[in-house]
Amino acid sequence: MENSIILHNLSPLDLEEIVKKVIKIELGEFIRNNKIYNPNELLTRAEACSFLKINMTTLWNWSKKGKIISYGIGNRVYYKKSELLESLVRLN
């Protein structure tokens, strides 16, 4: 009976506070466990490959051919998640 809640002698405001607290905890847990889509997120080469489910050679070829846009600082290469999604072409 540990998981049961007894509601008698509980005001509507108290119930509202309990529900808000539980929702806040669960939402925080959800956000920590699932990356919410951020279109401005920068991805490394490995992350871009994982995101697109391709290998490094394919990523390099697509970048070289201009199919996807890459950005760099020093020796580091990055891809914008939103641009990777925009580069997808609908097939009929």
C-alpha angles and dihedrals in degrees: 000000000000093000096051125100123212111211103188115110089023118123121220089248092053090050090049091053092049092050092047091050093050092046091050091051094046094045091050090051091049092051092049092050098041123045106229112226111268111183092198094054115126117222128202119228091265092048091048090051091050092046093051094035093233135120128253094259092057091047091051092048093049091049092048092049092048095244089127130023121237130194129200146194115190107318093338122105123201137182128204110236092217092054092049089055092045091053091063112105122211114242122213 
